[in-house]
Amino acid sequence: MGKVNLDFLGACGIYCEKCDIRVAGETGDLAAQERIAKWIVENAKVECAPEQIHCCGCWGPHEEHWSADCKVMLCASGRGVKLCSDCDDYGDCDTLESFYQGGDYESARRTLLRIREIGLDAWVREMESEPAQ
């Protein structure tokens, strides 16, 4: 995988370093922003303009987050934890479970379970030892 940037590890376990939304916004790739916005309009049935396609991750400025009202991010922040796996209520969290049910987030779930099992430092070492894809 290469060097892990923990600024891009979301509270929910999503590792967003290569997220299409984040990369398109950061690089100013208007074609990618237009493609993503079009997909959102067609599939999520909500209005979305290309300039809305940007994100600095959970730990960047909230106004620069893809979903500034993300219940998981706001809950973690309010509880003073960076990762949901650090929360005392992790195993019984309806907020996190509802989020996971809302999309294809099984890898995020597995990430937090692994971090809880071996610790964040060991998880980083494990990720950095994986071959680049």
Secondary structure by P-SEA (a helix, b strand, c coil): cccccccccccccccccccaaaaaaaacaaaaaaaaaaaaaaccccccccccccccccccccccccccccaaaaaaaaaccccccccccccccaaaaaaaaccccaaaaaaaaaaaaccaaaaaaaaaacccc
